[in-house]
Amino acid sequence: MSAQDSLAVSPARATGPRRDRDGRSRSYAPFLFSLALAALIVWSWSGSDIELDRVASSGGRIAEFLARMLPPDLSVLPVVLESSAETLRIAVLGTLGCVLLSIAFGLLAAETLTPRWLHLPVQWCLATIRGIPLLLVAMLMVGAVGLGPLPGILAIAFHATGMLAKFYAEAIDGIDRAPMEALDSAGATFLQKLRFGAWPQMAPDIVRDTLFRFEMNLRESLILGIVGAGGIGFYIQVYVRTFQYQKVATLTLVVVTFVILIELANGLIRRVLR
């Protein structure tokens, strides 16, 4: 073998083991992740006092509880419909408030629109909002403005902003910059670039996330009555505490009907937008 051949082979020999070591290290990553996940599951199981025989024997007690709810007491239907309308108003106005707040905070939290010193604190602020329990926010609002639907609206608007603004910022960061640059080179204004370059790409995600957040707000507004924030949740906790389970069944049927109707409306809106 000539000197030139040995020089040509030596780099391959030098890089060959390194590639093998890199390959082995990459192959270890899924194994280590699976091992950590298994350890987490074992740790959670061992500290949760899970007994399968207790789960197997719970069927009779569940059936007995459900039997107490039959037949539903329809005498409370007028009260239930009125309180359900109040719950719907809380969800609608709370969603409107969080959408307005999320537009502002979403623009500030977008990494492609704002500098690092601005979007990072906004992202931390949104994460802090998401970490505060809704019931705690509702209790704070009840103490601040009193009982009724207003504290529920304020609590929903504040709490939902933490998630929806994050979704808006991610939708902004995920757009293709090429249409924006083409409009910029053509002399378009900022609003024109936003309307014709960014919005067509963002619209499906924005609409999907907003409808999903509205559905969540409706479900969350059901429990706000527990702390006096109005809505159907107030009557649910009253009837449960007084063991009037047949009335609770009526409230449950109304809530399920609301959720199904909203899901159908969401599907219709998505089809219209497409």
Protein Blocks (a to p, Z undefined) as FASTA:
>chain_A
ZZklmmmmmmmmmmmmmmmmmmmmmmmmmmmmmmmmmmmmmmmmmmnopafklmmmmmmm
mmmmmmmmpccdfklmmmmmmmmmmmmmmmmmmmmmmmmmmmmmmmmmpmklpcfklmmm
mmmmmmmmmmpcfklmmmmmmmmnogcjklmmmmmmmmmmmmmmmmmmmmmmmpcfklmm
mmmmnopafklmmmmmmmmmmmmmmmmmmmmmmmmmmmmmmmmmmnongpjklmmmmmmm
nopaklmmmmmmmmmmmmmmmmmmmmmmmmmmZZ
